[in-house]
Amino acid sequence: MSDMRPYVETTVCGVSKKEFEAYKRVQRGGRWNMFSREAQLATGLDKETYMLVIKNYKELAEKWGGLRAEEDEEEDENDV
């Protein structure tokens, strides 16, 4: 018997992984200050979701990756 449960997107603090990844993509680009309206628009997120990402960044990064120190360590390991 197959599992026919509908897909339910997991959220942390009301933010989905897809939304967090949109924020991270703009952040990695380094083009804008992440507190600017331009950065928010570049993510494609509405203002409420964008502010949830900023306010809960540490918890989101712990769940889905993205803490700056962890990224630096991964880059260092790849350089060896």
N, C-alpha and C positions, 0 to 999 in steps of 0.2 A: 504494500500500500504506500503510495507516494505522499509526501508532505505537501499539502495544498494550501498552507497558510499564506495569506497575502503578505507581501513585503512591507515591512514597517521600518521607516528610516529612524535610526537611533539618534537621539539628540542629547547634548550635554548643555545644561543651562539654557535650553531653548534654541540651541544652535546645532545644525546638522554638520556632519563631517564635510559634506560638499560645500556648505557655506564657509566653514573654517578654511578649507582649501582655497576658496576664492580669495579670502583675505590674505592667506599666506602667499599666494601667487603674486599679488600686488606688492606685498611686503618684500618679497625676494627681488622684485624688479628694481627696488631702490629709487624709484622716480619721485615719489612724494613722501612728505611727512605723513605718517599714518593717522595723525589727528586731523588732517585736512579734509575738506569737502571733496577735493579732487580725487583723493585716495578712495574715499567712500564710493564715489561714483564709478571709479575704475573697477571696483570689486563686483558691481552689479547688485550689491545688497541694499535693502532698504535701510533707512537710518536706524530704526529700532534694532534690527538684527546686527548691524555694524557696531552699535554701541554695546550690545551684549557680548560680541566677540572681544572688544577692547576690555570691558569690565571683567570678563571671565577668561582672559587669555591663558593664564597659567593652568587652570583646570582643563581647558580645551587642549592645550599643548601636551599636558600629561597624558590625556586620553588618546590623542591622535598624532602625537609627535609634533615637533616644531620648536622646542625650547632652544634658544640660540646656542647655549653651551653644548648641547647634544649635537647640533648641526656642525659646529666647529670641530668637535671630536671626530665625527664621521668624515669630514673633509680631510683632516690630518691623517687618518688611517688610510684613506684612498691615495694620499700623496706618497706613501711609503713604497 
